[in-house]
Structures are given as C-alpha cells and as structure tokens.
C-alpha cells in the first residue's frame, strides 16, 4: 500500500513550522523573507564601490562573489562579517536594520 504524498507533506510542513517558530522564540526575532530588491539597493549604495557591480571585488582583499568566495558560509557568519566589518571593510552595525543584513546577503548570493 502506497502512502499518500499529501499526508507526508502535511507532516513535514507542520514540523518546519514548529522549528521556525522555535527559532523565532530563541532568537527573539521575527521570520521574514529577505527582500532581494532592497538588498540590491543597499548593495549599490554601500557595497558596490569596493565589491564591484557584479561582485567581482574591486579593491585588494575584497572577495570575488562571482566566484563564490566568502559565500560558502551560513547566513549568520555573513551577517556577523557585515555587522562587525573585516579587514578594510567597515562595520555596518547601526547602519542596517536586522532584516536588511539578510536582504544584502540574499542579493550577494545571486552573483555566484
């Protein structure tokens, strides 16, 4: 007897909802979908001069996002790098709202 796909999907959906709700409670933040287009605007304003139009890196030490450099990390690690800065990159703490970090991360991931 074959299991109905719908019943498995419903169970999985409920499990994922529970996990996301738990993460939201633990982190104290709401969950939202990142805004790619806002990420693009923020990138153009704050990041493009050093990281390049297509993420290829303009200044020495800037990762080449088009080759995937620095992108093979969890979002949280990228968030921390943007928040705290690294090497010649300034910290953006106080510049971006929490959700804007993820907007930018979503946008830079599109280069690879």
Secondary structure, DSSP 8 states (H G I E B T S, - for coil): ----HHHHHHHHHHHHHHHHHHHHHHHT-------HHHHHHHIIIIIHHHH-TTSS-SSTT---GGGTTTTSS-HHHHHHHHHH-BTTB---BTTB-HHHHHHHHHHHHTT-
